Structure formats: C-alpha cells, structure tokens
Amino acid sequence: MTRVRTGSVELDEMLKGGFMPTDAVMIAGSAGTGKTTLALQYLVNGITQFGENGIYLSFEQMPDQIYRDAAAFGWDLKKLEEEGKFRIVLTSPNVLLAGGGETLLDEMIKEIGAKRIAIDSLSHFAMFIGEDKLRLEAYRLVCFVKARGLSSLYLWEAPQLIGASFSVTEVGMSFLVDCIVLLRTVEIDSALRKGLVILKMRGSDHDKRLREYEITASGMKVFAPFNQYQGLMTGSPTKVASEKFKEMFSTVAKSNKK
C-alpha cells in the first residue's frame, strides 16, 4: 500500500514506510518538544519531495510567527504560497465550530489541491468547548478532513513534566485518531534529551522502540533507539545489564593497568 512519507528517512522506517493514507495522526508532547517543527517539516517535505500540497491550520499562532519559525530551518513558506502549493489558515475554534472555518478550508483545499493538513492544535481547540463536547466536535473535524481525502496531523499539548506519566485517554481522544506519535523529554545522567515513540498505528506494524531525536538547523532528526537504557518512559532510567557489565569490565581493566 502506498504510504504518506514524512520525508525523514528514520521516522519513515519506524512507520514501515510512512503513515497510512488519509489517517488522522496525533503528534503529542509537552511544550518545547518540537510538535510544530515536525508538523511544518511534514508539510514542506510533502510539497518539495512528494508533490503533495499542504495547509497549516492554526488556532493560536499568527502567520508571521509561523513564517519566522519555518525560516529558521530554511523553509520559505511565503515562496511556497506564491507558487500555489501551501496555505496558512488562521481561524478561531468558534468560527470553525460555526461552520465558517469549514467553508474556508474547502476553498483552500480546492484552490491548491491540498493532500496534507496540520492542525495546531486540538488542545487549544479544547479550551473553547467543554470536555463533554470535545470528543464530538473533534470527531466531526477528523471526519471532515478525511472526507476531503487529506492526510492529517493533529497537535496535542500534553501537560507532562519530567518523569510524569502520559495519557491522551483522559478526555477520550485516543480512539479518534489512527496513529499517535509521542514526543517527550527524558533525563539521562543529569542531562535532558528528547525521545520519540509511536504509541499506536492502526492497520500497520511499526517500530515499538523509543528513539532519540534532536531539533537541528534543518528540522527534526531522528537517531538510534535508547538501547543502553530501560525505564525511560517511567522517568527512572537505568542502564541495561549488558551496559552495566561493560562499565564494570572497563573499570576493572583500567584498575589492572595501574
């Protein structure tokens, strides 16, 4: 089956080729983990590498801020807009809920032939409606996007501190999406590092390991798994037995040389 590739070789390998077509994907993580960077990278790569035009729907960030943040990674969003390949839509959840936002989106999708969309963010969307209505309205939004044949990313702000547990089920959001990619900060040897894991992916196998990533000058870069450590998701990482043995052996060898 044709996959929707992110353009990140390592992430696409984790996804066994990419996201499933028209899947709703949640990118969850606390502040500063790179959710917006990943979303913009997904859209820019879609346009420049795969010929799939895209829309960035924002409920909170002004276009100038999005242009600036993208430029820091070398992505010229204004140029892509001028070429008719990209659009930024800034609206409020209230307008979207009233139906006006959907009309605007329909126009944008047809205008540029969009195939991808990133929505920033569902957590901001949730601030305007009660929890009792959140699932219904989020479901309506997901269905609207799927009906237009778009592959979508939904950003979710997870209020997670170092070592805290993570859940997207407290408001019943996990069942709405087909795939969940978690970005989180982990503490190892008194240093903060970033880890990415795919929590679920309907209809496809995927890499179950937590991989390290960094936000580089050209966007998000995914690296190797944290094979030397265990317990990273609990906030209490320890080295695996083989690594402890290596350290002990190295210490003894150094002592014998002395």
Secondary structure, DSSP 8 states (H G I E B T S, - for coil): ---B--S-HHHHHHTTTSB-TT-EEEEEE-TTS-HHHHHHHHHHHHHHHH---EEEEESSS-HHHHHHHHHTTT--HHHHHHTTSEEEEE--HHHHHHTHHHHHHHHHHHHHT--EEEEE-HHHHHTTS-HHHHHHHHHHHHHHHHHTT-EEEEEEE----TT----STTTT-GGG-SEEEEEEEEEETTEEEEEEEEEEETTS----S-EEEEEETTEEEEEEE-TTEE-TTTT--EE-HHHHHHHHHHHHHHHHH-
